[in-house]
Amino acid sequence: MNDIAVLGLGHMGAAIAGRLAAAGYRVTAWNRSPRPPIPGVRHVDDLGSVDAGVVITMLTDGDAVEAVLAKLAPRAGTVVVDMSTIGPDAVRRIAAGLPAGVALVDAPVGGSTGAAAAGALRIFAGGADADVARVELVLAALGTVRRCGALGTGAAVKLVLNAALVTAVAGLADALTVAAAVGLDREAAVAVLRDGPLGFATERTLAPGAPAAHFRVALAAKDADLAIAAAGPDLPMLAAARTMMARAVPDDDLSALVRRP
């Protein structure tokens, strides 16, 4: 399957399309609004002109994925790989609405644009073994593939990871507030926290270049809402993180929660 379509050219979709083109695949890309050209990628404005054996979606939410695939009407034999973060319920709903003979693999990712460009993403794949096998070589060009189980399990893993990330970032913000209150130099606090239980959140948000990670507050809040909808309201840490995100600028990177003056 050398012909691949990438639908959705936000930060991650564009990086994925560019990486696949650099790996030698014939890549067609579509986005709802105009985007800068990507070297080696054919851009189209009309979903009707997309014809590829593998269709990758990297879109905002389940409704967007469902609407775009309805307009695309992929042909029998196509494998749709959804790399968005939409939750397992949406994955199964989308699969039920696909035309006969079209397979779905949910394969959300861990890592951001730099990892995508370098082929170093962590990819959490859910779906029938035969369907995952058909696209595994393509996904391997983007990073390390972890088979998670049946359809929807990749999306479930990503929801758990993002719930952990946003609560950790909120905890990091509180820890830095405590550091300031007790007179600890911010750089000294960050150095200690980097080697402690919040090490990943510290590295993700406060390492040099971290603001370029491109995980918008609005998307992190959407993922928190998905987790709360799945697990119920008894999630005090996640609810607190969600409140903190509601006070932030939606288009800022998640690191803005801890980048206080």
C-alpha positions as CSV (number, residue, x, y, z in Angstrom):
1,M,0.0,0.0,0.0
2,N,2.2,2.8,-1.3
3,D,-0.6,5.3,-1.8
4,I,-1.6,7.1,1.5
5,A,-4.0,9.9,2.2
6,V,-3.6,12.1,5.2
7,L,-6.8,13.9,6.2
8,G,-6.2,16.8,8.6
9,L,-3.1,19.0,8.4
10,G,-2.8,20.5,11.8
11,H,0.6,20.4,13.5
12,M,0.6,16.6,13.8
13,G,-1.1,15.7,10.6
14,A,1.3,17.9,8.6
15,A,4.3,16.3,10.4
16,I,2.9,12.8,9.7
17,A,2.3,13.5,6.0
18,G,5.8,14.9,5.6
19,R,7.4,12.0,7.3
20,L,5.6,9.5,5.1
21,A,6.5,11.3,2.0
22,A,10.2,11.4,3.1
23,A,9.9,7.6,3.7
24,G,9.0,7.1,0.0
25,Y,5.2,6.8,0.1
26,R,3.0,8.6,-2.4
27,V,1.0,10.9,-0.1
28,T,-2.1,12.9,-0.8
29,A,-3.2,15.4,1.8
30,W,-6.5,17.2,2.5
31,N,-7.4,19.8,5.0
32,R,-10.6,21.7,5.6
33,S,-8.8,25.1,5.2
34,P,-5.7,26.0,3.2
35,R,-2.3,24.9,4.6
36,P,1.3,25.6,3.5
37,P,2.6,23.0,1.0
38,I,4.5,20.0,2.4
39,P,7.5,18.8,0.3
40,G,6.7,15.7,-1.6
41,V,3.0,15.7,-0.7
42,R,0.2,16.3,-3.2
43,H,-2.4,18.6,-1.7
44,V,-6.1,18.4,-2.8
45,D,-9.1,20.6,-2.0
46,D,-11.8,18.0,-2.8
47,L,-12.2,14.8,-0.8
48,G,-13.7,13.2,-3.9
49,S,-10.3,13.2,-5.5
50,V,-8.7,11.2,-2.7
51,D,-8.1,7.5,-3.7
52,A,-5.7,5.6,-1.5
53,G,-5.4,2.2,0.0
54,V,-4.6,3.7,3.4
55,V,-6.4,6.7,4.7
56,I,-5.0,8.4,7.9
57,T,-7.2,10.8,9.8
58,M,-5.7,13.2,12.3
59,L,-8.7,15.5,13.2
60,T,-10.0,17.3,16.2
61,D,-12.7,14.9,17.5
62,G,-14.9,12.0,16.7
63,D,-17.6,14.1,15.0
64,A,-15.0,15.6,12.6
65,V,-13.6,12.2,11.8
66,E,-17.1,10.8,11.2
67,A,-18.1,13.8,9.0
68,V,-14.9,13.6,6.8
69,L,-15.2,9.9,6.3
70,A,-18.8,10.2,5.3
71,K,-17.8,12.7,2.6
72,L,-14.9,10.6,1.5
73,A,-16.9,7.4,1.2
74,P,-13.7,5.1,1.0
75,R,-13.8,2.2,-1.4
76,A,-13.9,-1.4,-0.3
77,G,-10.4,-2.7,0.5
78,T,-9.3,0.6,2.1
79,V,-7.9,0.7,5.6
80,V,-8.7,3.8,7.6
81,V,-6.2,4.6,10.3
82,D,-7.5,7.1,12.8
83,M,-4.6,8.7,14.7
84,S,-6.8,11.3,16.4
85,T,-7.6,11.2,20.1
86,I,-11.3,10.6,20.1
87,G,-11.9,7.8,22.7
88,P,-13.0,4.2,22.2
89,D,-16.7,4.8,21.9
90,A,-16.3,7.2,19.0
91,V,-13.9,4.6,17.3
92,R,-16.5,1.9,17.5
93,R,-19.3,4.2,16.3
94,I,-17.2,5.3,13.3
95,A,-16.4,1.7,12.4
96,A,-20.0,0.8,12.4
97,G,-20.8,3.5,9.9
98,L,-18.0,2.7,7.3
99,P,-19.0,1.1,4.0
100,A,-18.7,-2.7,3.6
101,G,-15.2,-3.9,3.0
102,V,-13.6,-0.8,4.7
103,A,-11.5,-1.6,7.8
104,L,-10.7,0.7,10.7
105,V,-7.6,0.7,12.9
106,D,-7.4,3.2,15.8
107,A,-3.8,4.3,16.2
108,P,-3.4,7.4,18.3
109,V,0.1,8.5,19.1
110,G,2.4,9.4,22.0
111,G,4.8,12.2,21.1
112,S,4.5,15.5,19.3
113,T,5.7,17.1,16.0
114,G,9.4,16.5,16.5
115,A,8.9,12.8,17.2
116,A,6.6,12.6,14.1
117,A,9.2,14.2,11.8
118,A,11.9,11.9,13.2
119,G,9.8,8.7,13.0
120,A,9.9,8.3,16.8
121,L,6.2,8.4,17.7
122,R,4.8,5.8,20.1
123,I,1.8,4.4,18.2
124,F,-1.0,2.5,20.1
125,A,-2.8,0.4,17.6
126,G,-6.2,-1.2,18.1
127,G,-8.1,-3.4,15.6
128,A,-8.3,-6.8,14.1
129,D,-4.9,-8.4,13.8
130,A,-5.2,-8.7,10.0
131,D,-6.1,-5.1,9.6
132,V,-3.3,-3.9,11.9
133,A,-0.9,-6.1,9.9
134,R,-1.9,-4.5,6.6
135,V,-0.8,-1.0,7.9
136,E,2.0,-1.9,10.3
137,L,4.8,-1.1,7.8
138,V,3.3,2.3,7.2
139,L,2.9,3.0,10.9
140,A,6.5,1.8,11.5
141,A,7.7,4.6,9.3
142,L,6.3,7.0,11.9
143,G,7.5,5.2,15.1
144,T,7.2,2.2,17.3
145,V,3.9,0.3,17.0
146,R,2.3,-1.3,20.1
147,R,-0.6,-3.6,19.4
148,C,-3.1,-2.9,22.1
149,G,-5.9,-5.3,21.3
150,A,-9.3,-5.1,19.7
151,L,-10.7,-2.1,18.0
152,G,-10.9,0.8,20.4
153,T,-8.1,-0.3,22.7
154,G,-5.6,2.1,21.1
155,A,-7.9,5.0,21.7
156,A,-8.5,3.7,25.3
157,V,-4.7,3.6,26.0
158,K,-4.3,7.2,24.6
159,L,-7.1,8.4,26.8
160,V,-5.5,7.0,29.9
161,L,-2.1,8.5,29.0
162,N,-3.6,11.9,28.4
163,A,-5.5,11.8,31.6
164,A,-2.2,11.1,33.4
165,L,-0.4,13.9,31.5
166,V,-2.9,16.7,32.2
167,T,-3.2,15.8,35.9
168,A,0.6,15.7,36.1
169,V,1.0,19.1,34.5
170,A,-1.6,20.5,36.9
171,G,0.3,19.0,39.8
172,L,3.5,20.5,38.5
173,A,1.9,23.9,38.4
174,D,0.9,23.5,42.0
175,A,4.4,22.3,43.0
176,L,6.0,25.4,41.4
177,T,3.5,27.6,43.2
178,V,4.6,26.0,46.5
179,A,8.2,26.5,45.6
180,A,7.6,30.2,45.0
181,A,5.7,30.5,48.3
182,V,8.5,29.0,50.3
183,G,11.2,31.0,48.6
184,L,12.8,28.3,46.5
185,D,14.4,29.5,43.3
186,R,12.4,28.4,40.3
187,E,15.3,26.9,38.4
188,A,16.3,24.9,41.5
189,A,12.8,23.7,41.9
190,V,12.6,22.6,38.2
191,A,15.9,20.7,38.5
192,V,14.6,18.8,41.5
193,L,11.2,18.1,40.0
194,R,12.8,16.8,36.8
195,D,14.4,14.0,38.8
196,G,11.2,13.3,40.8
197,P,7.8,11.7,40.3
198,L,6.7,14.6,38.0
199,G,9.8,14.2,35.8
200,F,7.9,13.5,32.5
201,A,5.6,16.5,33.0
202,T,8.6,18.7,33.9
203,E,10.5,17.6,30.8
204,R,7.4,18.0,28.5
205,T,6.6,21.5,29.7
206,L,9.8,23.1,30.9
207,A,12.6,21.7,28.8
208,P,14.2,23.9,26.2
209,G,11.9,24.0,23.1
210,A,8.9,22.5,25.0
211,P,6.5,25.2,23.8
212,A,6.9,23.8,20.2
213,A,5.2,20.6,21.4
214,H,1.9,21.8,20.0
215,F,-0.6,20.2,22.4
216,R,-3.1,23.0,22.6
217,V,-5.0,23.6,25.8
218,A,-8.3,23.2,24.0
219,L,-7.3,19.7,22.8
220,A,-6.1,18.7,26.2
221,A,-9.3,19.9,27.7
222,K,-11.3,17.9,25.1
223,D,-9.3,14.8,26.1
224,A,-10.0,15.4,29.8
225,D,-13.7,15.7,29.0
226,L,-13.6,12.4,27.1
227,A,-12.0,10.7,30.1
228,I,-14.5,12.2,32.5
229,A,-17.4,11.2,30.3
230,A,-16.0,7.6,30.2
231,A,-15.2,7.2,33.9
232,G,-17.8,9.4,35.6
233,P,-17.5,12.5,37.8
234,D,-15.5,11.0,40.7
235,L,-12.2,12.1,39.3
236,P,-11.1,15.0,41.6
237,M,-7.6,15.4,40.2
238,L,-8.7,15.4,36.6
239,A,-11.6,17.8,37.4
240,A,-9.1,20.2,39.0
241,A,-6.9,20.0,36.0
242,R,-9.9,20.7,33.8
243,T,-10.8,23.8,35.8
244,M,-7.2,25.0,35.4
245,M,-7.4,24.5,31.7
246,A,-10.7,26.4,31.5
247,R,-8.8,29.5,32.8
248,A,-6.0,29.2,30.2
249,V,-5.9,30.5,26.6
250,P,-7.3,27.7,24.4
251,D,-4.7,28.0,21.7
252,D,-1.7,28.1,24.0
253,D,0.3,24.9,24.4
254,L,-0.3,22.9,27.6
255,S,3.0,24.1,28.9
256,A,1.4,27.5,29.4
257,L,-0.2,26.1,32.6
258,V,3.3,26.1,34.3
259,R,5.0,28.9,32.5
260,R,4.0,31.5,35.0
261,P,5.8,34.9,35.2
